[in-house]
Amino acid sequence: MVTLDRFLMSDGWENRFPLTHAYSPVRIGSDHSPIILDSREQGALRPRYFHFDNRWFLSTDFIPMVRDKWEQSSARRPQQIDSLDAWHGSLCFLRQYLKGWNIKQIGEQLKEKNALTDKLLDLDNLAKARSLAPEEWAERYRLEERLESILQMDELAWQQKC
């Protein structure tokens, strides 16, 4: 009988990678199972799941953008491809694009929320010093309305996560 499920490691290698962990998964249908060596150099991996966000429908350019990206993915694929592979390829392309688009949207929304809050504080401080003109009040109401819509989108995201 031969023992295959073993490995050797030098002291120098162990000193260089002290977090190394070796394990063998459960054997399925074989008397041999590979040894998986995890150096843990990458840190904790984040899950890479795709989640649709209901806030996306609040963006007026979302549906035309999805349609455009789907057409772009259709133009990129080979002609003699199975329909299921074509569908899967287009979904992968769209999913990858939407992940990046979502990260960008969240960042822009955070910047806008901070800018709106700063402008509202400036107007409030100005109102303490003197009476605001009608156009300043109109501006304040417009800023409040926009901030409220962003906060509603944030609320939608929190409701979706629960």
Beta strands, then each sheet from edge to edge (+ up, - down):
strand 1: 21-23
strand 2: 36-38
sheet 1: 1+ 2-
end
